[in-house]
Amino acid sequence: MGQSFIPAGYAPHLSLYETQSAISLIKRVFQDALSRELNLRRVSAPLFVEPSSGLNDDLNGVERPVGFDIPCAHANAQVVHSLAKWKRMALYRYDIHPGKGIYTDMNAIRRDEELDNLHSVYVDQWDWEKVITPEARTLFTLHQAVTDIVSCICDTQLTVRGKYPQLCDTPLLRRRVTFVTAQELEDLYPDLTPKQRENAFTKKHGTVFIQGIGGKLRSGKPHDGRAPDYDDWDMNGDILFYNPILDSALEISSMGIRVSPESLDRQLTLAGCDDRRKLPFHKMLLEGQLPLTMGGGIGQSRLCMLLLGKAHIGEVQSSIWNEQTRRVFEDAHITLL
């Protein structure tokens, strides 16, 4: 989008205080459902990690992590971009067995993020990770997890609408997921950008999982960037819902089967990141010491935005916005938290 805007005819369904109460309800209901469906237990997680550990997520490789020194510990630290690798290490340290997993609240700062209706420098999500067996490392396992997460979201929507009937004017989310690969999307819409493909396909199908993100497509370009050292690029993807208020796709979750020693070895070379092989996390993974896992992140503010029919992520989270955004929403008497 590039900048924030107010859709024509938009007005919030809930007051400021109703919104705050509804956010609390969504977070309680959804995380309980997620924990139950995926057999997860809540754990505490770090806000920052040491750069030398190799645990921070480098996203697309160009985003700058927020760093600082800790004099008393004689250490440097980086605010996390995500907990994708930390969670896998935690499962190893906590000796979690196959079929069980963990989830946590992840709070991050992505200072290079583009600010618009969907993006903020503050990121809050439920990060989850689950141990799987070698036999379960399949697309069937991935698709089942996607279906379970979508069901949790749809059930949460029904609960929230029951308490706030004014939200019944917003469309029900589609429970049935349409699975499509990034290559199939490129073949369908060869003249569109990846984001335009997402918007067109999601508008048609409602609830979508785009599979296979990170590796190059036949065009020579990936659908989107993905770090080479957590998701297996052949068994990952994004969950998107059509957002009628913004008339666009809204990505709620990035998730996948995590890299095995073999796929990590391959993807590090493809991404030109062989220098990471000596980092503690990567060395343990390549040596087969870490469990096989699957996992992902589910955006908390984005889910609240979707279920409450909000036009801007600043209506459900407190962050910093540019002057143009503040002025546009103040003039429309819409409160950004």
C-alpha positions in Angstrom: 0.0 0.0 0.0 2.8 2.4 0.8 0.8 4.7 3.1 -2.1 4.6 5.4 -5.6 5.5 4.2 -9.2 5.3 5.3 -11.5 3.3 3.0 -14.6 5.1 1.7 -17.5 4.8 4.1 -15.5 3.3 6.9 -16.6 3.7 10.5 -15.5 1.6 13.5 -18.0 -0.9 14.7 -16.8 -0.6 18.3 -16.0 2.3 20.6 -12.5 2.8 22.0 -13.3 1.0 25.2 -15.3 -1.8 23.6 -12.3 -2.3 21.3 -9.9 -2.7 24.2 -12.2 -5.2 25.9 -12.7 -7.1 22.6 -9.0 -7.4 22.1 -8.6 -9.0 25.5 -11.4 -11.5 24.7 -9.8 -12.4 21.3 -6.5 -13.1 22.9 -7.9 -15.2 25.6 -10.2 -17.3 23.4 -7.8 -17.8 20.5 -4.7 -18.8 22.5 -6.7 -21.3 24.5 -8.1 -22.8 21.3 -4.7 -22.9 19.7 -3.1 -24.6 22.7 -5.9 -27.2 22.8 -5.9 -28.0 19.0 -2.1 -28.2 18.6 -1.3 -29.6 22.0 0.9 -26.7 23.1 2.0 -25.3 26.5 2.7 -21.7 27.2 6.3 -20.7 28.0 8.2 -17.5 28.6 10.3 -16.1 25.8 13.1 -13.5 25.4 12.7 -10.0 24.1 16.4 -10.0 23.0 19.1 -12.5 22.2 22.9 -12.4 21.7 23.9 -11.9 18.0 26.6 -14.6 18.3 24.0 -17.3 19.1 22.6 -17.3 15.6 19.1 -17.4 17.1 17.7 -14.1 15.7 15.7 -14.1 12.5 17.3 -12.0 9.8 14.0 -11.9 7.8 14.9 -10.8 4.3 18.5 -10.1 5.2 18.3 -6.4 4.9 16.3 -5.4 8.0 18.5 -3.9 10.8 17.9 -5.4 14.3 17.7 -3.0 17.2 20.9 -3.6 19.3 22.3 -2.5 22.6 25.1 -3.5 25.0 24.7 -4.9 28.5 27.7 -3.7 30.5 27.2 -5.9 33.6 27.0 -9.0 31.5 29.8 -7.9 29.1 27.5 -8.8 26.3 25.7 -7.3 23.3 22.1 -8.0 22.5 19.6 -7.7 19.7 15.8 -7.3 20.0 14.3 -10.3 18.3 12.8 -10.1 14.8 11.0 -13.4 15.5 11.5 -16.5 17.7 11.6 -19.0 14.9 15.0 -20.4 15.9 14.8 -19.8 19.6 11.7 -22.0 19.9 13.4 -25.0 18.3 16.3 -24.6 20.7 13.8 -24.3 23.6 12.1 -27.6 22.6 15.6 -29.2 22.7 16.4 -27.7 26.1 13.0 -28.5 27.6 13.1 -32.1 26.2 9.7 -31.9 24.6 8.6 -35.1 22.9 7.0 -35.6 19.5 3.3 -34.5 19.3 3.8 -31.8 21.9 4.9 -28.2 21.6 5.1 -24.7 23.1 3.6 -21.3 22.3 4.5 -17.8 23.6 3.9 -14.1 23.2 6.5 -12.7 20.9 7.1 -8.9 20.9 9.5 -7.4 18.4 10.7 -4.2 16.9 11.2 -4.1 13.2 12.4 -0.5 12.6 12.7 -0.8 8.9 9.1 -1.9 8.4 7.0 0.0 5.9 4.2 1.9 7.7 0.7 1.5 6.3 -2.7 0.0 7.3 -1.2 -3.4 7.9 2.4 -2.8 9.0 3.9 -1.3 12.2 7.4 -1.2 13.6 5.9 -3.0 16.6 5.2 -6.7 16.0 3.2 -8.9 18.4 2.3 -12.5 17.6 1.8 -15.9 19.1 4.9 -17.9 18.2 4.4 -21.7 18.4 6.6 -24.7 17.8 5.9 -28.4 17.9 8.1 -31.5 17.8 7.3 -34.0 15.0 8.6 -37.4 14.0 10.5 -38.0 10.8 7.4 -39.8 9.4 5.3 -36.7 10.2 7.5 -34.4 8.2 5.0 -34.2 5.3 2.7 -31.8 3.5 -0.2 -33.6 5.1 1.0 -32.6 8.5 1.5 -29.0 7.4 -2.0 -28.8 5.8 -3.6 -30.3 8.9 -2.0 -27.7 11.1 -3.2 -24.9 8.7 -6.7 -26.3 8.9 -6.6 -26.4 12.7 -5.4 -22.8 13.0 -8.0 -21.5 10.6 -10.7 -23.4 12.6 -9.5 -21.7 15.8 -9.7 -18.3 14.1 -13.2 -18.9 12.8 -14.4 -20.2 16.2 -12.9 -17.1 17.9 -14.8 -14.9 15.5 -18.1 -16.6 16.4 -17.4 -16.0 20.1 -16.6 -12.4 19.6 -19.6 -11.8 17.5 -21.7 -13.4 20.2 -20.6 -10.7 22.7 -20.5 -7.8 20.3 -23.6 -8.3 17.9 -22.7 -5.0 16.1 -19.9 -7.1 14.5 -22.4 -9.3 12.8 -22.4 -6.7 9.9 -18.9 -8.0 9.1 -18.6 -11.1 6.9 -17.9 -14.5 8.4 -14.5 -15.8 7.5 -14.4 -18.8 5.2 -13.5 -22.0 7.1 -12.5 -24.0 4.0 -8.9 -23.3 3.1 -7.8 -23.2 -0.6 -4.2 -24.5 -0.9 -2.1 -23.1 -3.7 1.7 -23.1 -4.4 3.6 -20.0 -5.1 4.5 -21.5 -8.5 0.8 -22.1 -9.3 0.1 -18.5 -8.4 2.8 -17.2 -10.7 1.5 -19.4 -13.5 -2.1 -18.1 -12.9 -1.0 -14.4 -12.8 2.3 -14.1 -14.7 1.8 -10.4 -15.3 1.1 -9.5 -11.6 3.5 -8.8 -8.7 3.5 -11.4 -5.9 1.3 -9.1 -3.7 -1.1 -8.5 -6.6 -1.4 -12.3 -7.1 -2.1 -12.7 -3.4 -4.9 -10.1 -3.5 -6.5 -11.5 -6.6 -6.5 -15.1 -5.5 -7.5 -14.4 -1.9 -10.4 -12.2 -3.0 -11.7 -15.1 -5.1 -11.2 -17.9 -2.6 -11.6 -16.1 0.8 -9.1 -18.2 2.9 -5.9 -19.2 1.3 -2.6 -21.0 2.2 0.2 -20.1 -0.2 2.8 -22.9 -0.1 6.5 -22.9 -1.0 7.9 -19.5 -0.1 11.6 -18.7 -0.2 13.0 -20.6 -3.1 13.2 -19.2 -6.7 10.2 -19.8 -9.0 10.5 -20.5 -12.7 10.7 -16.7 -13.2 13.9 -16.7 -11.3 12.5 -14.8 -8.4 11.0 -16.1 -5.1 7.4 -15.3 -4.2 8.7 -13.6 -1.1 11.8 -13.6 1.0 12.3 -16.2 3.7 15.4 -16.8 5.8 17.1 -20.1 4.8 17.6 -21.4 8.3 14.2 -22.2 9.8 11.5 -23.1 7.3 11.9 -25.8 4.7 11.1 -23.8 1.5 9.3 -26.7 0.0 7.0 -27.2 3.1 6.1 -23.8 4.3 3.7 -21.0 3.5 1.4 -18.2 4.6 -2.2 -18.2 5.8 -4.2 -15.3 4.2 -7.8 -14.1 4.6 -9.6 -11.7 2.3 -10.2 -8.4 4.1 -13.2 -6.7 2.5 -12.6 -3.4 4.3 -9.2 -2.9 2.6 -10.2 -5.0 -0.4 -6.9 -6.9 -0.1 -5.4 -10.1 1.3 -4.4 -10.0 5.0 -1.6 -12.4 6.0 -2.3 -13.7 9.4 0.4 -16.4 9.8 3.7 -17.5 8.4 4.5 -21.2 9.2 6.0 -24.4 8.0 7.8 -27.6 8.5 11.3 -26.6 9.8 14.5 -27.4 8.1 16.2 -30.8 8.5 20.0 -31.0 8.5 19.8 -31.8 4.8 17.5 -29.0 3.8 19.4 -26.5 6.0 22.6 -27.5 4.3 21.0 -27.0 0.8 19.3 -23.7 1.6 22.3 -22.1 3.3 24.2 -22.7 0.0 21.4 -21.5 -2.2 21.1 -18.3 -0.1 24.8 -17.7 0.0 24.8 -18.0 3.8 27.4 -20.7 4.3 29.1 -18.4 6.9 26.3 -19.3 9.4 27.3 -22.9 9.6 29.7 -22.1 12.5 27.1 -20.4 14.6 25.9 -22.5 17.6 22.3 -23.0 16.5 23.2 -23.9 13.0 26.1 -26.2 14.0 23.8 -28.2 16.4 21.1 -28.5 13.7 23.5 -29.6 11.0 24.9 -32.3 13.4 21.4 -33.6 14.0 21.2 -32.6 17.7 18.0 -30.5 17.5 14.5 -32.1 17.2 12.5 -32.1 14.0 9.8 -29.5 14.4 7.1 -27.4 12.7 5.9 -24.0 13.8 5.0 -20.5 12.9 3.8 -17.1 14.1 0.3 -15.8 14.2 -0.1 -12.0 14.3 -2.0 -10.8 17.3 -2.8 -7.3 16.2 -3.6 -8.5 12.7 -6.1 -11.1 14.0 -7.7 -8.5 16.2 -7.9 -6.1 13.3 -9.5 -8.7 11.1 -12.1 -10.0 13.6 -13.1 -6.5 14.8 -13.5 -5.0 11.3 -10.7 -2.4 11.7 -9.2 -0.5 8.8 -5.8 0.2 10.4 -3.5 -1.8 12.7 -3.1 1.2 14.9 -6.7 0.8 16.0 -5.7 -2.3 17.9 -2.1 -1.7 19.0 -0.1 1.2 20.4 2.8 2.2 18.2 4.4 5.3 16.5 3.1 6.6 13.2 4.1 9.3 10.8 2.4 12.7 10.8 0.4 12.0 7.7 -1.2 8.9 9.3 -2.0 10.7 12.5 -3.5 13.6 10.7 -5.7 11.5 8.4 -7.2 9.5 11.3 -7.6 12.5 13.6 -9.5 14.4 10.9 -11.8 11.4 10.6 -12.2 11.2 14.4 -10.8 7.6 14.4 -8.5 6.9 17.4 -5.1 5.2 16.9 -4.0 3.7 20.2 
